[in-house]
């Protein structure tokens, strides 16, 4: 059995657009909320972690702050994967498309084991999983922010060991798209020159290593997403579909030709 899942940071607007797009295509899609602090959704939620635990309850009853409360919620989820989540997942069909709406805190993706253990649980259930990582295009306006964003994404890629798609979000809000486009297919020598101008001279060797890691070895690539354009949503979805091999095991459809037409030929 093959089901198809995305694990992504909490981006409600994208989930809404993705749901509408898949509904238009006739593709079965289910969105699972794993953010215990989420409140409002403008799309149907198939499963909701708040039925198991919520951040507000943890903060009120245990006196934790937001970060400590979130960690507690994720640990509680991990302890209840077999009881709460596994039975629900068994209800979906082979070609169902599930989106896991995950909290956006970077530490969950970069260096704590919760999400990695969650992904391994899905793999044992024979799910095809893809990680979708978000970078805000409004912050990718200079070389230092670009490198910082790429290294954060690379940290998540190493931690999760998943097929990985990096989305450059909010392209519809960028006033000067040329500032962003310079970093979609960057020229290494240009980036290194820019980075050396920003940084002190003793960082030159480090700068060179960073640029080589990110650009020359093509470790991180960014897909711009403009939610106003159906073609942009379709392209991002196609890249994700390639990562999880969506539909590759579908039966080949063979057209039936009329025998009379063959005789006339």
C-alpha positions in Angstrom: 0.0 0.0 0.0 1.2 3.5 -0.8 -0.2 6.6 0.6 1.2 10.1 0.0 2.0 12.6 2.6 3.6 16.0 3.0 5.2 17.2 6.2 5.3 21.0 6.2 5.6 23.9 8.5 2.4 25.7 9.5 1.4 27.7 6.5 -2.4 28.0 6.6 -2.7 30.1 3.4 -0.9 27.5 1.4 -2.9 24.6 2.9 -6.1 26.4 1.9 -4.9 27.0 -1.7 -3.6 23.5 -2.0 -6.9 22.1 -0.8 -8.9 24.1 -3.3 -6.5 23.3 -6.1 -6.6 19.5 -5.5 -10.4 19.6 -5.1 -10.6 21.3 -8.6 -8.4 18.5 -10.0 -10.5 15.8 -8.4 -7.6 14.7 -6.3 -8.5 13.3 -2.8 -6.7 15.4 -0.2 -6.9 15.4 3.6 -5.2 18.0 5.8 -4.1 16.9 9.3 -3.5 19.6 11.9 -0.5 18.8 14.1 -0.2 22.4 15.4 -1.6 22.4 19.0 -1.7 26.2 18.9 -3.7 26.5 15.7 -7.2 28.0 16.0 -9.0 28.8 12.8 -9.1 27.0 9.4 -10.8 27.9 6.2 -10.7 24.3 4.9 -11.8 20.9 6.3 -9.5 19.3 8.9 -9.3 15.5 8.7 -7.5 15.0 12.0 -6.7 17.6 14.7 -4.1 17.2 17.4 -6.2 19.5 19.6 -8.5 16.5 20.1 -5.5 14.9 21.9 -3.8 17.9 23.5 -3.8 21.7 23.0 -1.1 24.3 23.8 -3.5 26.5 25.7 -4.4 23.7 28.1 -0.7 22.8 28.7 0.3 26.4 29.4 -2.6 26.9 31.8 -2.4 23.6 33.6 1.3 23.1 33.8 2.5 26.7 33.7 4.8 26.3 30.7 5.6 29.0 28.3 4.9 28.8 24.5 8.1 27.0 23.6 8.1 24.6 26.5 4.4 23.9 26.1 4.9 23.2 22.4 7.7 20.7 23.1 5.5 19.0 25.7 2.6 18.7 23.2 4.9 17.2 20.5 6.3 14.7 23.1 2.8 13.7 24.0 1.9 13.2 20.3 5.0 11.0 19.9 3.9 8.9 22.8 0.4 8.4 21.3 1.2 7.8 17.7 0.0 4.2 17.8 -3.1 4.9 19.7 -4.3 8.2 18.3 -2.8 8.5 14.8 -2.2 5.0 13.4 -5.9 3.9 13.6 -7.0 7.1 11.8 -4.4 6.7 9.0 -5.7 3.1 8.3 -8.9 4.7 7.0 -7.4 6.3 4.0 -7.0 4.8 0.5 -3.8 4.1 -1.5 -4.1 7.3 -3.6 -5.3 9.6 -0.8 -3.1 12.7 -0.4 -2.4 13.7 3.2 -0.9 17.0 4.3 0.5 17.3 7.8 0.3 20.9 9.0 3.2 21.1 11.4 4.2 23.9 13.8 6.7 26.3 12.2 9.2 26.5 15.0 12.6 25.8 13.4 13.9 23.6 16.3 11.3 21.0 15.5 12.9 20.6 12.0 16.5 21.2 12.8 17.8 19.5 15.9 15.2 17.8 18.1 14.2 14.2 17.3 10.4 14.5 17.5 9.6 15.1 13.9 12.2 12.6 12.7 10.6 10.0 14.9 7.2 10.9 13.5 8.5 10.5 9.9 10.1 7.1 10.8 6.7 6.0 12.2 5.1 6.9 8.8 7.7 5.1 6.9 7.1 2.0 8.9 3.5 2.3 7.8 4.6 2.3 4.2 3.8 5.9 3.5 5.7 7.9 0.9 6.7 11.1 2.7 8.1 14.5 1.5 9.2 17.4 3.6 8.2 20.9 2.5 10.2 23.7 4.0 9.2 27.3 3.8 11.3 30.4 3.4 9.7 33.9 3.3 10.7 35.6 0.1 10.4 39.0 1.8 13.5 38.1 3.9 15.6 36.8 0.9 16.7 40.3 -0.1 20.4 40.2 0.6 23.1 37.5 0.5 23.4 37.1 4.3 19.7 36.3 4.7 19.9 34.0 1.7 22.8 32.0 3.1 21.2 31.9 6.6 17.9 30.7 5.1 19.6 28.0 3.0 21.6 26.7 6.0 18.5 26.5 8.1 16.8 24.5 5.3 19.9 22.3 4.9 19.8 21.6 8.7 16.2 20.3 8.3 17.1 18.2 5.3 20.0 16.5 7.2 17.8 16.0 10.3 14.8 14.5 8.5 16.6 12.6 5.7 13.5 13.0 3.5 12.9 14.0 -0.1 12.8 17.7 0.4 11.2 20.7 -1.4 12.0 24.3 -0.4 9.2 26.8 -1.1 9.9 30.5 -1.4 6.6 31.8 -0.2 4.7 35.2 -0.4 6.0 36.0 -3.9 2.8 37.9 -4.4 3.9 40.4 -1.7 7.4 41.1 -3.2 7.5 44.6 -4.6 10.8 44.2 -6.5 11.0 40.6 -7.7 14.4 41.2 -9.3 15.9 41.3 -5.7 14.6 37.8 -5.1 15.2 36.4 -8.6 18.9 37.0 -8.2 18.9 34.2 -5.6 16.8 31.6 -7.5 19.7 30.7 -9.8 22.6 32.5 -8.2 26.1 32.9 -9.6 28.6 31.7 -7.0 31.3 34.3 -7.6 28.7 37.1 -7.4 27.4 35.7 -4.1 30.9 35.3 -2.6 31.8 38.8 -3.6 28.6 40.1 -2.0 29.1 38.1 1.2 32.7 39.2 1.5 31.5 42.8 1.4 29.1 42.2 4.3 31.5 40.2 6.5 34.8 41.0 8.1 38.0 39.9 6.2 38.7 37.0 8.5 35.5 35.3 7.4 36.6 34.9 3.8 37.4 31.2 4.0 34.2 30.5 5.8 32.2 32.5 3.2 33.8 30.5 0.4 32.9 27.2 2.1 29.3 28.3 2.7 28.8 29.4 -0.9 30.3 26.2 -2.2 28.0 24.1 0.0 24.8 26.0 -0.9 25.3 26.9 -4.5 28.1 25.0 -6.3 27.0 21.6 -4.9 23.3 22.5 -5.5 22.4 21.4 -1.9 19.5 23.8 -1.7 17.2 25.0 -4.4 14.2 27.3 -4.0 10.8 27.1 -5.8 9.0 30.5 -5.8 5.3 30.3 -5.0 2.7 33.0 -6.0 -0.7 31.9 -4.6 -2.4 34.2 -7.1 -1.3 32.0 -10.0 -2.7 28.5 -10.5 0.4 27.7 -12.6 2.6 28.5 -9.7 0.6 26.3 -7.3 0.6 23.5 -9.9 4.4 23.7 -10.4 5.1 23.4 -6.7 2.7 20.5 -6.4 4.3 18.8 -9.3 7.7 19.1 -7.7 6.3 17.6 -4.5 4.6 14.8 -6.5 8.0 13.9 -8.1 9.5 13.6 -4.6 6.9 11.2 -3.4 6.5 9.4 -6.8 2.8 10.3 -6.7 0.8 8.3 -9.2 3.8 6.4 -10.6 2.2 3.0 -9.7 -1.1 3.8 -11.3 -2.3 1.5 -14.0 -1.6 2.6 -17.6 -4.8 3.5 -19.4 -5.0 1.9 -22.8 -7.4 3.4 -25.3 -9.9 0.9 -26.9 -10.1 1.4 -30.6 -13.2 0.5 -32.6 -12.6 -2.7 -34.6 -14.6 -1.4 -37.5 -12.2 1.5 -37.9 -9.3 -0.9 -38.1 -11.1 -2.8 -40.9 -11.8 0.4 -42.9 -8.1 1.2 -42.7 
